[in-house]
Amino acid sequence: MAAEAQRSEAVRAVETEIAEQRQAAMAELDAARAVALGQLKGDVAQLAVSAASKVVQADLDVAGNQATIDEYVNQAGGNR
């Protein structure tokens, strides 16, 4: 009987240790997930700003090109 009690106590101790390790691992995963999501949000924001910048630059180029075309047309029309 004493051996059975020791065995049961050892099993409980191992189960407790496993549960504690599992809980610690889950906490570590949650922390890593939070860090990864924070980095991902930063990356997405940076990509959005970069894309917006390219759109604005493209709009400026179109406006600049249109101004050049308008100027040329006006000059060509004045030469007739």
PDB file as gemmi writes it, atoms N, CA and C in Angstrom:
CRYST1    1.000    1.000    1.000  90.00  90.00  90.00 P 1                      
ATOM      1  N   MET A   1       0.807  -1.195   0.000  1.00  0.00           N  
ATOM      2  CA  MET A   1       0.000   0.000   0.000  1.00  0.00           C  
ATOM      3  C   MET A   1       0.848   1.255   0.000  1.00  0.00           C  
ATOM      4  N   ALA A   2       1.929   1.253   0.758  1.00  0.00           N  
ATOM      5  CA  ALA A   2       2.792   2.432   0.812  1.00  0.00           C  
ATOM      6  C   ALA A   2       3.394   2.705  -0.561  1.00  0.00           C  
ATOM      7  N   ALA A   3       3.744   1.661  -1.283  1.00  0.00           N  
ATOM      8  CA  ALA A   3       4.318   1.825  -2.617  1.00  0.00           C  
ATOM      9  C   ALA A   3       3.277   2.426  -3.564  1.00  0.00           C  
ATOM     10  N   GLU A   4       2.034   1.978  -3.429  1.00  0.00           N  
ATOM     11  CA  GLU A   4       0.956   2.513  -4.263  1.00  0.00           C  
ATOM     12  C   GLU A   4       0.721   3.983  -3.956  1.00  0.00           C  
ATOM     13  N   ALA A   5       0.794   4.374  -2.712  1.00  0.00           N  
ATOM     14  CA  ALA A   5       0.619   5.771  -2.314  1.00  0.00           C  
ATOM     15  C   ALA A   5       1.752   6.622  -2.878  1.00  0.00           C  
ATOM     16  N   GLN A   6       2.977   6.092  -2.815  1.00  0.00           N  
ATOM     17  CA  GLN A   6       4.123   6.823  -3.365  1.00  0.00           C  
ATOM     18  C   GLN A   6       3.980   6.985  -4.881  1.00  0.00           C  
ATOM     19  N   ARG A   7       3.518   5.911  -5.496  1.00  0.00           N  
ATOM     20  CA  ARG A   7       3.328   5.958  -6.943  1.00  0.00           C  
ATOM     21  C   ARG A   7       2.269   7.006  -7.301  1.00  0.00           C  
ATOM     22  N   SER A   8       1.165   7.003  -6.592  1.00  0.00           N  
ATOM     23  CA  SER A   8       0.097   7.973  -6.840  1.00  0.00           C  
ATOM     24  C   SER A   8       0.592   9.396  -6.625  1.00  0.00           C  
ATOM     25  N   GLU A   9       1.376   9.590  -5.571  1.00  0.00           N  
ATOM     26  CA  GLU A   9       1.934  10.922  -5.288  1.00  0.00           C  
ATOM     27  C   GLU A   9       2.886  11.348  -6.403  1.00  0.00           C  
ATOM     28  N   ALA A  10       3.699  10.420  -6.893  1.00  0.00           N  
ATOM     29  CA  ALA A  10       4.633  10.725  -7.974  1.00  0.00           C  
ATOM     30  C   ALA A  10       3.871  11.080  -9.253  1.00  0.00           C  
ATOM     31  N   VAL A  11       2.806  10.349  -9.536  1.00  0.00           N  
ATOM     32  CA  VAL A  11       1.992  10.626 -10.719  1.00  0.00           C  
ATOM     33  C   VAL A  11       1.365  12.009 -10.601  1.00  0.00           C  
ATOM     34  N   ARG A  12       0.820  12.346  -9.423  1.00  0.00           N  
ATOM     35  CA  ARG A  12       0.227  13.672  -9.211  1.00  0.00           C  
ATOM     36  C   ARG A  12       1.268  14.777  -9.384  1.00  0.00           C  
ATOM     37  N   ALA A  13       2.470  14.531  -8.869  1.00  0.00           N  
ATOM     38  CA  ALA A  13       3.532  15.530  -8.988  1.00  0.00           C  
ATOM     39  C   ALA A  13       3.900  15.753 -10.453  1.00  0.00           C  
ATOM     40  N   VAL A  14       3.998  14.674 -11.210  1.00  0.00           N  
ATOM     41  CA  VAL A  14       4.325  14.782 -12.635  1.00  0.00           C  
ATOM     42  C   VAL A  14       3.191  15.487 -13.384  1.00  0.00           C  
ATOM     43  N   GLU A  15       1.954  15.131 -13.077  1.00  0.00           N  
ATOM     44  CA  GLU A  15       0.818  15.779 -13.728  1.00  0.00           C  
ATOM     45  C   GLU A  15       0.780  17.271 -13.416  1.00  0.00           C  
ATOM     46  N   THR A  16       1.089  17.627 -12.172  1.00  0.00           N  
ATOM     47  CA  THR A  16       1.132  19.034 -11.779  1.00  0.00           C  
ATOM     48  C   THR A  16       2.231  19.762 -12.541  1.00  0.00           C  
ATOM     49  N   GLU A  17       3.390  19.147 -12.645  1.00  0.00           N  
ATOM     50  CA  GLU A  17       4.513  19.751 -13.376  1.00  0.00           C  
ATOM     51  C   GLU A  17       4.156  19.940 -14.850  1.00  0.00           C  
ATOM     52  N   ILE A  18       3.521  18.937 -15.431  1.00  0.00           N  
ATOM     53  CA  ILE A  18       3.114  19.038 -16.837  1.00  0.00           C  
ATOM     54  C   ILE A  18       2.116  20.172 -17.022  1.00  0.00           C  
ATOM     55  N   ALA A  19       1.152  20.281 -16.126  1.00  0.00           N  
ATOM     56  CA  ALA A  19       0.155  21.350 -16.217  1.00  0.00           C  
ATOM     57  C   ALA A  19       0.813  22.718 -16.091  1.00  0.00           C  
ATOM     58  N   GLU A  20       1.773  22.858 -15.189  1.00  0.00           N  
ATOM     59  CA  GLU A  20       2.475  24.133 -15.019  1.00  0.00           C  
ATOM     60  C   GLU A  20       3.284  24.480 -16.262  1.00  0.00           C  
ATOM     61  N   GLN A  21       3.956  23.479 -16.824  1.00  0.00           N  
ATOM     62  CA  GLN A  21       4.741  23.720 -18.036  1.00  0.00           C  
ATOM     63  C   GLN A  21       3.836  24.078 -19.213  1.00  0.00           C  
ATOM     64  N   ARG A  22       2.699  23.408 -19.302  1.00  0.00           N  
ATOM     65  CA  ARG A  22       1.745  23.710 -20.369  1.00  0.00           C  
ATOM     66  C   ARG A  22       1.233  25.144 -20.227  1.00  0.00           C  
ATOM     67  N   GLN A  23       0.914  25.536 -19.000  1.00  0.00           N  
ATOM     68  CA  GLN A  23       0.420  26.891 -18.757  1.00  0.00           C  
ATOM     69  C   GLN A  23       1.493  27.930 -19.094  1.00  0.00           C  
ATOM     70  N   ALA A  24       2.743  27.652 -18.727  1.00  0.00           N  
ATOM     71  CA  ALA A  24       3.838  28.571 -19.042  1.00  0.00           C  
ATOM     72  C   ALA A  24       4.040  28.668 -20.555  1.00  0.00           C  
ATOM     73  N   ALA A  25       3.941  27.539 -21.241  1.00  0.00           N  
ATOM     74  CA  ALA A  25       4.100  27.538 -22.699  1.00  0.00           C  
ATOM     75  C   ALA A  25       2.977  28.331 -23.366  1.00  0.00           C  
ATOM     76  N   MET A  26       1.762  28.184 -22.880  1.00  0.00           N  
ATOM     77  CA  MET A  26       0.639  28.937 -23.439  1.00  0.00           C  
ATOM     78  C   MET A  26       0.819  30.435 -23.214  1.00  0.00           C  
ATOM     79  N   ALA A  27       1.299  30.812 -22.038  1.00  0.00           N  
ATOM     80  CA  ALA A  27       1.546  32.229 -21.757  1.00  0.00           C  
ATOM     81  C   ALA A  27       2.627  32.769 -22.685  1.00  0.00           C  
ATOM     82  N   GLU A  28       3.661  31.975 -22.917  1.00  0.00           N  
ATOM     83  CA  GLU A  28       4.740  32.388 -23.821  1.00  0.00           C  
ATOM     84  C   GLU A  28       4.218  32.535 -25.255  1.00  0.00           C  
ATOM     85  N   LEU A  29       3.377  31.601 -25.677  1.00  0.00           N  
ATOM     86  CA  LEU A  29       2.782  31.695 -27.013  1.00  0.00           C  
ATOM     87  C   LEU A  29       1.893  32.925 -27.141  1.00  0.00           C  
ATOM     88  N   ASP A  30       1.113  33.214 -26.115  1.00  0.00           N  
ATOM     89  CA  ASP A  30       0.262  34.407 -26.141  1.00  0.00           C  
ATOM     90  C   ASP A  30       1.100  35.675 -26.253  1.00  0.00           C  
ATOM     91  N   ALA A  31       2.199  35.726 -25.513  1.00  0.00           N  
ATOM     92  CA  ALA A  31       3.079  36.897 -25.567  1.00  0.00           C  
ATOM     93  C   ALA A  31       3.712  37.023 -26.955  1.00  0.00           C  
ATOM     94  N   ALA A  32       4.165  35.908 -27.510  1.00  0.00           N  
ATOM     95  CA  ALA A  32       4.772  35.927 -28.845  1.00  0.00           C  
ATOM     96  C   ALA A  32       3.740  36.337 -29.894  1.00  0.00           C  
ATOM     97  N   ARG A  33       2.512  35.859 -29.741  1.00  0.00           N  
ATOM     98  CA  ARG A  33       1.447  36.224 -30.671  1.00  0.00           C  
ATOM     99  C   ARG A  33       1.175  37.727 -30.607  1.00  0.00           C  
ATOM    100  N   ALA A  34       1.152  38.275 -29.404  1.00  0.00           N  
ATOM    101  CA  ALA A  34       0.911  39.714 -29.245  1.00  0.00           C  
ATOM    102  C   ALA A  34       2.024  40.523 -29.904  1.00  0.00           C  
ATOM    103  N   VAL A  35       3.268  40.091 -29.728  1.00  0.00           N  
ATOM    104  CA  VAL A  35       4.397  40.787 -30.354  1.00  0.00           C  
ATOM    105  C   VAL A  35       4.289  40.695 -31.875  1.00  0.00           C  
ATOM    106  N   ALA A  36       3.986  39.504 -32.377  1.00  0.00           N  
ATOM    107  CA  ALA A  36       3.876  39.313 -33.826  1.00  0.00           C  
ATOM    108  C   ALA A  36       2.750  40.165 -34.408  1.00  0.00           C  
ATOM    109  N   LEU A  37       1.619  40.217 -33.725  1.00  0.00           N  
ATOM    110  CA  LEU A  37       0.510  41.042 -34.210  1.00  0.00           C  
ATOM    111  C   LEU A  37       0.874  42.515 -34.201  1.00  0.00           C  
ATOM    112  N   GLY A  38       1.591  42.945 -33.171  1.00  0.00           N  
ATOM    113  CA  GLY A  38       2.037  44.336 -33.118  1.00  0.00           C  
ATOM    114  C   GLY A  38       2.959  44.668 -34.276  1.00  0.00           C  
ATOM    115  N   GLN A  39       3.887  43.767 -34.560  1.00  0.00           N  
ATOM    116  CA  GLN A  39       4.800  43.978 -35.683  1.00  0.00           C  
ATOM    117  C   GLN A  39       4.041  43.959 -37.007  1.00  0.00           C  
ATOM    118  N   LEU A  40       3.089  43.050 -37.122  1.00  0.00           N  
ATOM    119  CA  LEU A  40       2.303  42.955 -38.347  1.00  0.00           C  
ATOM    120  C   LEU A  40       1.495  44.227 -38.572  1.00  0.00           C  
ATOM    121  N   LYS A  41       0.899  44.756 -37.518  1.00  0.00           N  
ATOM    122  CA  LYS A  41       0.144  46.007 -37.645  1.00  0.00           C  
ATOM    123  C   LYS A  41       1.063  47.137 -38.100  1.00  0.00           C  
ATOM    124  N   GLY A  42       2.270  47.176 -37.549  1.00  0.00           N  
ATOM    125  CA  GLY A  42       3.240  48.189 -37.967  1.00  0.00           C  
ATOM    126  C   GLY A  42       3.624  48.023 -39.424  1.00  0.00           C  
ATOM    127  N   ASP A  43       3.834  46.777 -39.841  1.00  0.00           N  
ATOM    128  CA  ASP A  43       4.189  46.507 -41.237  1.00  0.00           C  
ATOM    129  C   ASP A  43       3.052  46.898 -42.179  1.00  0.00           C  
ATOM    130  N   VAL A  44       1.830  46.569 -41.790  1.00  0.00           N  
ATOM    131  CA  VAL A  44       0.675  46.913 -42.622  1.00  0.00           C  
ATOM    132  C   VAL A  44       0.541  48.428 -42.730  1.00  0.00           C  
ATOM    133  N   ALA A  45       0.723  49.122 -41.622  1.00  0.00           N  
ATOM    134  CA  ALA A  45       0.641  50.585 -41.648  1.00  0.00           C  
ATOM    135  C   ALA A  45       1.719  51.163 -42.555  1.00  0.00           C  
ATOM    136  N   GLN A  46       2.921  50.617 -42.467  1.00  0.00           N  
ATOM    137  CA  GLN A  46       4.016  51.101 -43.304  1.00  0.00           C  
ATOM    138  C   GLN A  46       3.718  50.846 -44.786  1.00  0.00           C  
ATOM    139  N   LEU A  47       3.179  49.673 -45.101  1.00  0.00           N  
ATOM    140  CA  LEU A  47       2.819  49.376 -46.488  1.00  0.00           C  
ATOM    141  C   LEU A  47       1.714  50.306 -46.983  1.00  0.00           C  
ATOM    142  N   ALA A  48       0.756  50.600 -46.124  1.00  0.00           N  
ATOM    143  CA  ALA A  48      -0.333  51.499 -46.516  1.00  0.00           C  
ATOM    144  C   ALA A  48       0.197  52.896 -46.811  1.00  0.00           C  
ATOM    145  N   VAL A  49       1.101  53.370 -45.970  1.00  0.00           N  
ATOM    146  CA  VAL A  49       1.686  54.697 -46.189  1.00  0.00           C  
ATOM    147  C   VAL A  49       2.505  54.702 -47.475  1.00  0.00           C  
ATOM    148  N   SER A  50       3.258  53.647 -47.695  1.00  0.00           N  
ATOM    149  CA  SER A  50       4.065  53.549 -48.911  1.00  0.00           C  
ATOM    150  C   SER A  50       3.174  53.523 -50.152  1.00  0.00           C  
ATOM    151  N   ALA A  51       2.101  52.753 -50.101  1.00  0.00           N  
ATOM    152  CA  ALA A  51       1.181  52.686 -51.238  1.00  0.00           C  
ATOM    153  C   ALA A  51       0.523  54.038 -51.474  1.00  0.00           C  
ATOM    154  N   ALA A  52       0.102  54.687 -50.411  1.00  0.00           N  
ATOM    155  CA  ALA A  52      -0.525  56.009 -50.545  1.00  0.00           C  
ATOM    156  C   ALA A  52       0.457  57.009 -51.134  1.00  0.00           C  
ATOM    157  N   SER A  53       1.707  56.920 -50.706  1.00  0.00           N  
ATOM    158  CA  SER A  53       2.735  57.815 -51.228  1.00  0.00           C  
ATOM    159  C   SER A  53       2.919  57.609 -52.728  1.00  0.00           C  
ATOM    160  N   LYS A  54       2.922  56.351 -53.160  1.00  0.00           N  
ATOM    161  CA  LYS A  54       3.076  56.066 -54.586  1.00  0.00           C  
ATOM    162  C   LYS A  54       1.875  56.567 -55.376  1.00  0.00           C  
ATOM    163  N   VAL A  55       0.682  56.428 -54.806  1.00  0.00           N  
ATOM    164  CA  VAL A  55      -0.516  56.927 -55.482  1.00  0.00           C  
ATOM    165  C   VAL A  55      -0.448  58.440 -55.619  1.00  0.00           C  
ATOM    166  N   VAL A  56      -0.065  59.114 -54.546  1.00  0.00           N  
ATOM    167  CA  VAL A  56       0.049  60.573 -54.591  1.00  0.00           C  
ATOM    168  C   VAL A  56       1.105  60.982 -55.604  1.00  0.00           C  
ATOM    169  N   GLN A  57       2.240  60.286 -55.601  1.00  0.00           N  
ATOM    170  CA  GLN A  57       3.307  60.593 -56.562  1.00  0.00           C  
ATOM    171  C   GLN A  57       2.807  60.390 -57.985  1.00  0.00           C  
ATOM    172  N   ALA A  58       2.070  59.311 -58.213  1.00  0.00           N  
ATOM    173  CA  ALA A  58       1.529  59.060 -59.549  1.00  0.00           C  
ATOM    174  C   ALA A  58       0.549  60.157 -59.933  1.00  0.00           C  
ATOM    175  N   ASP A  59      -0.280  60.584 -58.980  1.00  0.00           N  
ATOM    176  CA  ASP A  59      -1.215  61.675 -59.260  1.00  0.00           C  
ATOM    177  C   ASP A  59      -0.463  62.949 -59.610  1.00  0.00           C  
ATOM    178  N   LEU A  60       0.615  63.222 -58.895  1.00  0.00           N  
ATOM    179  CA  LEU A  60       1.410  64.415 -59.180  1.00  0.00           C  
ATOM    180  C   LEU A  60       2.037  64.325 -60.564  1.00  0.00           C  
ATOM    181  N   ASP A  61       2.515  63.149 -60.932  1.00  0.00           N  
ATOM    182  CA  ASP A  61       3.099  62.977 -62.258  1.00  0.00           C  
ATOM    183  C   ASP A  61       2.048  63.183 -63.343  1.00  0.00           C  
ATOM    184  N   VAL A  62       0.846  62.655 -63.130  1.00  0.00           N  
ATOM    185  CA  VAL A  62      -0.231  62.835 -64.100  1.00  0.00           C  
ATOM    186  C   VAL A  62      -0.567  64.315 -64.210  1.00  0.00           C  
ATOM    187  N   ALA A  63      -0.652  64.997 -63.067  1.00  0.00           N  
ATOM    188  CA  ALA A  63      -0.954  66.428 -63.085  1.00  0.00           C  
ATOM    189  C   ALA A  63       0.161  67.196 -63.785  1.00  0.00           C  
ATOM    190  N   GLY A  64       1.399  66.832 -63.521  1.00  0.00           N  
ATOM    191  CA  GLY A  64       2.528  67.483 -64.186  1.00  0.00           C  
ATOM    192  C   GLY A  64       2.513  67.229 -65.676  1.00  0.00           C  
ATOM    193  N   ASN A  65       2.236  66.003 -66.055  1.00  0.00           N  
ATOM    194  CA  ASN A  65       2.156  65.670 -67.478  1.00  0.00           C  
ATOM    195  C   ASN A  65       1.011  66.418 -68.145  1.00  0.00           C  
ATOM    196  N   GLN A  66      -0.114  66.496 -67.473  1.00  0.00           N  
ATOM    197  CA  GLN A  66      -1.259  67.211 -68.038  1.00  0.00           C  
ATOM    198  C   GLN A  66      -0.928  68.687 -68.217  1.00  0.00           C  
ATOM    199  N   ALA A  67      -0.221  69.264 -67.257  1.00  0.00           N  
ATOM    200  CA  ALA A  67       0.175  70.673 -67.369  1.00  0.00           C  
ATOM    201  C   ALA A  67       1.100  70.871 -68.561  1.00  0.00           C  
ATOM    202  N   THR A  68       2.030  69.945 -68.764  1.00  0.00           N  
ATOM    203  CA  THR A  68       2.939  70.036 -69.909  1.00  0.00           C  
ATOM    204  C   THR A  68       2.165  69.926 -71.216  1.00  0.00           C  
ATOM    205  N   ILE A  69       1.224  69.008 -71.274  1.00  0.00           N  
ATOM    206  CA  ILE A  69       0.402  68.841 -72.481  1.00  0.00           C  
ATOM    207  C   ILE A  69      -0.419  70.097 -72.737  1.00  0.00           C  
ATOM    208  N   ASP A  70      -1.048  70.613 -71.685  1.00  0.00           N  
ATOM    209  CA  ASP A  70      -1.857  71.834 -71.832  1.00  0.00           C  
ATOM    210  C   ASP A  70      -1.003  72.997 -72.321  1.00  0.00           C  
ATOM    211  N   GLU A  71       0.182  73.127 -71.768  1.00  0.00           N  
ATOM    212  CA  GLU A  71       1.084  74.211 -72.180  1.00  0.00           C  
ATOM    213  C   GLU A  71       1.455  74.057 -73.649  1.00  0.00           C  
ATOM    214  N   TYR A  72       1.782  72.840 -74.045  1.00  0.00           N  
ATOM    215  CA  TYR A  72       2.137  72.586 -75.440  1.00  0.00           C  
ATOM    216  C   TYR A  72       0.967  72.905 -76.366  1.00  0.00           C  
ATOM    217  N   VAL A  73      -0.230  72.451 -75.987  1.00  0.00           N  
ATOM    218  CA  VAL A  73      -1.413  72.703 -76.811  1.00  0.00           C  
ATOM    219  C   VAL A  73      -1.666  74.194 -76.918  1.00  0.00           C  
ATOM    220  N   ASN A  74      -1.533  74.911 -75.826  1.00  0.00           N  
ATOM    221  CA  ASN A  74      -1.744  76.364 -75.849  1.00  0.00           C  
ATOM    222  C   ASN A  74      -0.724  77.053 -76.755  1.00  0.00           C  
ATOM    223  N   GLN A  75       0.533  76.620 -76.661  1.00  0.00           N  
ATOM    224  CA  GLN A  75       1.567  77.218 -77.509  1.00  0.00           C  
ATOM    225  C   GLN A  75       1.333  76.858 -78.968  1.00  0.00           C  
ATOM    226  N   ALA A  76       0.970  75.628 -79.222  1.00  0.00           N  
ATOM    227  CA  ALA A  76       0.725  75.200 -80.599  1.00  0.00           C  
ATOM    228  C   ALA A  76      -0.479  75.927 -81.173  1.00  0.00           C  
ATOM    229  N   GLY A  77      -1.484  76.149 -80.356  1.00  0.00           N  
ATOM    230  CA  GLY A  77      -2.674  76.868 -80.809  1.00  0.00           C  
ATOM    231  C   GLY A  77      -2.367  78.322 -81.103  1.00  0.00           C  
ATOM    232  N   GLY A  78      -1.429  78.909 -80.384  1.00  0.00           N  
ATOM    233  CA  GLY A  78      -1.049  80.301 -80.603  1.00  0.00           C  
ATOM    234  C   GLY A  78      -0.224  80.477 -81.854  1.00  0.00           C  
ATOM    235  N   ASN A  79       0.418  79.429 -82.337  1.00  0.00           N  
ATOM    236  CA  ASN A  79       1.254  79.504 -83.531  1.00  0.00           C  
ATOM    237  C   ASN A  79       0.437  79.399 -84.802  1.00  0.00           C  
ATOM    238  N   ARG A  80      -0.804  79.068 -84.720  1.00  0.00           N  
ATOM    239  CA  ARG A  80      -1.631  78.895 -85.923  1.00  0.00           C  
ATOM    240  C   ARG A  80      -2.115  80.170 -86.425  1.00  0.00           C  
TER     241      ARG A  80                                                      
END                                                                             
